[in-house]
Amino acid sequence: MGIVEDSQTGRLIFNIMSSFAEFERDMIVERTQEGKAIARQNPDFREGRPNVYSKKQIKHALELKETMSYKQVEEMTGISKSTLIRAKKKLEAAAV
């Protein structure tokens, strides 16, 4: 299309293209919401990313953390330090 001129015709074309883009965005959002509503009817539906590590693996790593450093636990289990810190905070929050 090239550079949009600062004229009536250029602004008209820009407004038309912007309207089509907004319409398409609204259609995408509507279809996404419909798909989520259908998926929520499934009793096994869980929204968001799936967990990489099971609760058992996290629990084991936190037990190891009591006697070892984060780096040692990370090397043994493959679970990153940030994941262990997040799990530890979540466990402490649940205990309170």
C-alpha positions in Angstrom: 0.0 0.0 0.0 2.9 2.4 0.6 3.0 5.5 2.7 -0.4 6.8 3.7 -0.6 10.4 2.6 -1.9 13.1 4.9 -4.9 13.7 2.7 -8.6 12.9 2.8 -8.1 9.8 0.7 -5.2 8.6 2.7 -7.1 9.0 6.0 -10.2 7.3 4.5 -8.1 4.3 3.4 -6.4 4.2 6.8 -9.7 4.3 8.7 -11.2 1.5 6.5 -8.2 -0.7 7.1 -8.3 0.1 10.8 -11.9 -0.9 10.9 -11.3 -4.2 9.2 -8.4 -4.9 11.6 -10.6 -4.1 14.7 -13.5 -6.3 13.3 -11.1 -9.2 12.7 -9.7 -8.8 16.3 -13.3 -8.9 17.7 -14.0 -12.0 15.7 -10.9 -13.7 17.0 -11.8 -12.9 20.6 -15.4 -14.1 20.1 -14.3 -17.4 18.6 -11.7 -17.9 21.4 -14.3 -17.3 24.1 -16.8 -19.7 22.5 -14.0 -22.4 22.3 -13.2 -21.9 26.0 -16.9 -22.1 27.0 -17.2 -25.4 25.1 -13.9 -26.7 26.7 -15.1 -25.8 30.2 -18.0 -28.2 29.8 -15.4 -31.1 30.0 -15.0 -32.1 33.7 -11.2 -32.7 33.1 -10.6 -29.2 31.7 -7.8 -27.1 33.2 -7.1 -23.7 31.9 -3.5 -22.5 31.6 -0.2 -24.3 31.0 0.2 -27.8 32.3 2.6 -28.4 35.2 6.0 -29.8 34.1 6.7 -31.5 37.4 4.3 -33.5 39.5 3.5 -32.6 43.1 5.5 -35.7 44.2 8.6 -34.5 42.4 8.3 -31.0 43.9 7.8 -32.4 47.4 10.9 -34.7 47.0 13.0 -31.7 45.8 11.8 -29.6 48.8 12.7 -32.4 51.1 16.2 -32.5 49.6 16.4 -28.7 50.0 16.3 -29.1 53.8 19.8 -30.6 53.8 21.3 -29.3 50.5 21.6 -26.1 48.6 19.4 -25.0 45.7 22.2 -25.6 43.3 22.7 -29.2 44.5 19.0 -29.9 44.4 18.8 -28.4 40.9 21.6 -30.6 39.7 20.0 -33.8 41.2 16.4 -33.2 40.2 16.6 -31.0 37.1 14.1 -28.6 38.7 15.3 -25.0 38.5 16.0 -22.8 41.5 13.2 -20.4 40.6 10.7 -23.2 40.5 11.8 -24.5 43.8 11.6 -21.0 45.4 8.1 -20.6 43.9 7.0 -24.0 45.3 8.5 -23.2 48.7 6.6 -19.9 48.9 3.4 -21.6 47.8 3.8 -24.3 50.4 4.5 -21.7 53.1 1.4 -19.7 52.1 -0.8 -22.8 52.3 0.5 -23.6 55.8 -0.5 -20.1 57.1 
